[in-house]
Amino acid sequence: MTALAHTRADLATALDGVTGEIAVVMTMGALHEGHRELMRRARERSAFVLVTIFVNPLQFGPGEDFEKYPRTLDDDLAACRAEGVALVFAPSRDDVYPHGAPSITMHPGELGEILEGASRPGHFSGMLTVVEKLLLLTRADVAYFGEKDFQQLALIRRMARDLELPVEIVGVPTVREADGLALSSRNRFLSPDDRIAALALSRALREGAAHGDPDAVLAAAHKILSEEPGVRVDYLALTGSDLGPAPDEGPARLLVAARVGGTRLIDNVPLTLQKGA
């Protein structure tokens, strides 16, 4: 049976009787198979899995889709029940920010100023602030995040390390549709034509990752994206596995962000570089 807590007091009461490890999956709702995979991974290790559902206003900038972001609590609860989640915490804005918008927030540092940070100023400060608050409120021992939001995952790991938070951060590989499209709550906003055009993102990443030479990786990915008129690229970047500069050889990451119709999508893949390959 999955319990539901809406307030801090209800959450604290539900957690007071818990023994053993608490595993947390943080979401903004509109749950899909990618979220469910996070829950499954958490359940493999921990008897008590807690899912948070909160659309965080701090990480949405002007003109972004905060108001239209899908809110589907009944369906989300059904998904959590099906995955054996013990507790869902679905707080209000006032419960998370009881004193209004916080005057002190998390600063993401240089890593938060590139890629998504350059395109969405303030996004990562808002994201890290709510993640830190929810880690404390949920008393998490381990927290699971998807690799689709790879920069987010890297920043949360760094925050946990730098602030010595007593929580383990676990990344889970991106879950995709059969045709390769990375699962996202925003996919529901794609028209049928946009849905077809969006496949260029995963196709470009897959083709780029088939090469070893850094120049060839980017050239192959650029070619596919440039051939799809329905995709407006925000960035295509090849980095190190920690989002630092890409090495000539070794583990790396290829990341893309683009608008398809009115929807902004992101995706990434791991790869191994070998200069001259």
C-alpha positions in Angstrom: 0.0 0.0 0.0 1.4 3.4 -1.1 0.9 6.1 1.5 0.5 9.8 0.5 1.8 12.8 2.4 1.1 16.4 1.4 2.6 18.2 4.3 5.9 18.3 6.1 4.2 17.1 9.3 2.6 14.1 7.5 5.9 13.3 5.9 7.7 13.3 9.3 5.1 11.1 10.8 5.3 8.6 8.0 9.1 8.5 8.3 9.3 8.2 12.1 8.5 4.5 12.0 10.9 3.6 9.2 13.9 1.3 9.9 16.6 0.6 7.4 17.6 2.5 4.3 15.4 5.2 2.7 15.7 5.4 -1.1 14.3 8.5 -2.8 13.3 9.2 -6.4 12.6 12.9 -7.0 10.2 13.8 -9.8 8.0 16.7 -11.0 5.2 14.2 -11.7 3.7 13.2 -15.1 5.5 9.9 -14.5 6.6 7.7 -17.4 8.6 4.5 -17.8 11.8 6.3 -17.1 10.6 7.3 -13.7 9.3 3.8 -13.1 12.8 2.4 -13.9 14.2 4.6 -11.2 11.7 3.2 -8.8 12.6 -0.4 -9.8 16.3 0.2 -9.3 15.5 1.7 -5.9 13.3 -1.3 -4.9 16.1 -3.7 -5.9 18.2 -2.3 -3.1 15.9 -0.7 -0.5 12.8 -1.9 1.2 11.5 1.7 1.7 11.2 3.7 -1.5 9.9 7.3 -1.4 8.9 9.3 -4.5 8.6 13.1 -4.4 6.2 14.8 -6.8 6.7 18.6 -6.9 6.8 21.0 -9.9 9.5 23.3 -8.6 8.9 27.0 -9.6 12.5 28.0 -8.9 13.9 26.1 -11.8 11.6 27.6 -14.4 12.7 30.8 -16.1 10.5 33.5 -17.7 8.6 32.1 -20.7 9.2 28.5 -19.7 6.4 26.0 -19.3 5.8 26.0 -15.5 2.0 26.7 -15.8 1.5 24.1 -18.5 3.8 21.5 -17.0 1.5 18.4 -16.8 0.1 17.6 -13.3 -1.3 14.1 -13.2 -1.3 13.1 -9.5 -3.9 10.3 -9.7 -2.1 8.6 -12.5 1.3 9.1 -10.8 0.0 7.5 -7.6 -1.2 4.5 -9.6 2.3 4.1 -11.1 3.9 4.3 -7.7 1.5 1.7 -6.3 2.3 -0.6 -9.2 6.1 -0.3 -8.5 5.8 -1.0 -4.8 6.6 2.6 -3.6 6.0 2.9 0.1 5.4 6.7 0.3 4.7 9.6 -2.1 5.4 13.1 -0.9 3.4 15.6 -3.0 3.8 18.9 -1.2 2.4 22.3 -2.0 4.6 25.3 -2.9 4.0 26.7 0.6 5.1 23.4 2.2 8.4 23.4 0.3 9.0 27.2 0.6 7.1 28.1 3.8 8.8 31.6 4.0 8.2 32.4 0.3 10.9 32.3 -2.4 14.2 31.6 -0.6 16.6 34.5 -0.3 19.5 32.0 0.0 19.8 29.4 -2.7 22.4 26.9 -4.0 25.0 28.3 -6.4 25.9 25.7 -9.0 29.4 27.1 -9.8 31.1 27.0 -13.2 29.6 23.6 -14.0 26.2 25.2 -13.8 27.0 28.0 -16.3 27.6 25.8 -19.4 25.1 23.9 -21.6 21.7 24.0 -19.9 23.0 26.7 -17.5 23.9 29.0 -20.4 20.5 28.4 -22.0 18.4 28.6 -18.8 19.9 31.1 -16.4 19.0 30.3 -12.8 17.7 26.8 -13.6 20.3 24.9 -11.8 20.3 27.1 -8.7 16.6 26.4 -8.4 17.0 22.7 -9.0 19.9 22.3 -6.5 18.0 24.3 -3.9 14.9 22.0 -4.0 17.0 18.8 -4.2 18.9 19.8 -1.1 15.7 20.6 0.7 14.0 17.4 -0.3 17.0 15.3 0.6 16.9 16.7 4.1 13.1 16.5 4.5 12.9 12.9 3.2 15.9 11.8 5.3 17.3 10.1 2.2 20.1 7.6 2.4 20.3 7.1 -1.3 18.7 9.0 -4.2 18.2 7.9 -7.8 18.4 10.3 -10.8 18.2 9.6 -14.5 21.2 10.1 -16.8 18.9 11.8 -19.4 19.4 15.0 -17.3 23.1 14.4 -17.2 24.2 17.9 -16.2 21.7 17.8 -13.4 23.0 14.5 -12.2 26.6 15.8 -12.3 25.7 18.9 -10.3 23.8 16.9 -7.7 26.7 14.6 -7.2 29.0 17.5 -6.8 26.7 19.2 -4.3 26.5 16.1 -2.3 30.3 15.7 -2.3 31.2 19.4 -1.7 28.6 19.8 1.1 29.4 16.3 2.5 25.7 15.4 2.5 25.2 11.9 4.0 23.5 10.5 0.9 24.6 8.3 -2.0 23.6 9.6 -5.5 22.9 6.9 -8.1 22.6 7.5 -11.8 20.4 5.3 -14.0 20.8 5.1 -17.8 18.3 6.8 -20.0 15.2 4.9 -20.8 14.0 5.2 -24.5 11.1 4.4 -26.7 11.6 1.5 -29.1 12.5 4.1 -31.8 15.2 5.7 -29.7 13.4 8.8 -28.4 14.4 9.5 -24.8 11.4 9.4 -22.5 10.4 12.8 -21.1 7.3 14.2 -19.6 7.5 16.9 -22.3 7.1 14.4 -25.1 3.3 14.6 -24.7 3.5 18.1 -26.1 4.9 16.9 -29.5 2.6 16.8 -32.4 2.8 13.7 -34.6 5.1 15.5 -37.1 7.2 16.9 -34.2 7.5 13.4 -32.8 9.0 12.2 -36.0 11.4 15.1 -36.2 12.5 14.6 -32.6 14.0 11.3 -33.5 16.8 13.2 -35.1 18.2 13.9 -31.7 18.8 10.3 -30.7 19.8 9.4 -34.2 22.4 12.1 -34.2 23.8 11.0 -30.8 23.9 7.4 -31.9 25.7 8.2 -35.2 28.1 10.4 -33.4 28.9 7.8 -30.8 29.8 5.3 -33.5 33.0 7.3 -34.2 36.0 7.6 -32.0 37.7 10.7 -33.3 36.3 13.8 -31.6 36.0 15.8 -34.8 34.3 12.9 -36.5 31.9 12.5 -33.6 30.7 16.1 -33.9 30.6 16.1 -37.7 28.4 13.0 -37.9 26.0 14.3 -35.3 25.8 17.8 -36.8 25.1 16.3 -40.3 22.0 14.5 -39.1 20.7 17.5 -37.1 21.2 19.9 -40.0 19.1 17.6 -42.3 16.0 17.8 -40.1 14.3 21.1 -40.6 11.9 20.5 -37.7 14.7 20.7 -35.2 16.2 23.9 -34.0 19.5 23.1 -32.2 20.3 24.9 -29.0 23.6 23.2 -28.5 25.5 20.0 -29.5 28.5 19.4 -27.2 31.2 16.8 -26.7 32.6 16.8 -23.2 34.5 14.6 -20.8 32.5 12.1 -18.7 32.4 14.7 -15.9 31.3 17.5 -18.3 34.8 18.9 -18.4 36.8 19.3 -21.7 36.6 16.3 -23.9 39.7 14.2 -23.8 41.5 13.0 -27.0 41.0 9.4 -25.7 38.8 7.8 -23.1 35.2 8.2 -21.7 33.2 11.1 -22.9 29.7 12.4 -23.3 27.8 13.7 -26.3 24.9 16.1 -25.4 22.2 17.9 -27.4 19.4 20.3 -26.7 16.9 21.4 -29.3 13.5 22.8 -29.8 11.0 20.7 -31.8 7.9 22.6 -32.5 7.3 24.5 -29.2 8.9 21.8 -27.0 12.5 21.9 -25.8 14.1 18.4 -25.6 17.5 17.3 -24.3 19.4 14.0 -24.7 22.9 12.6 -24.3 24.9 9.4 -24.7 28.2 8.1 -23.3 31.0 7.2 -25.7 34.7 6.4 -25.8 37.0 8.7 -27.8 40.1 7.6 -29.6 42.0 10.2 -31.5 42.4 9.3 -35.2 40.0 6.4 -34.9 
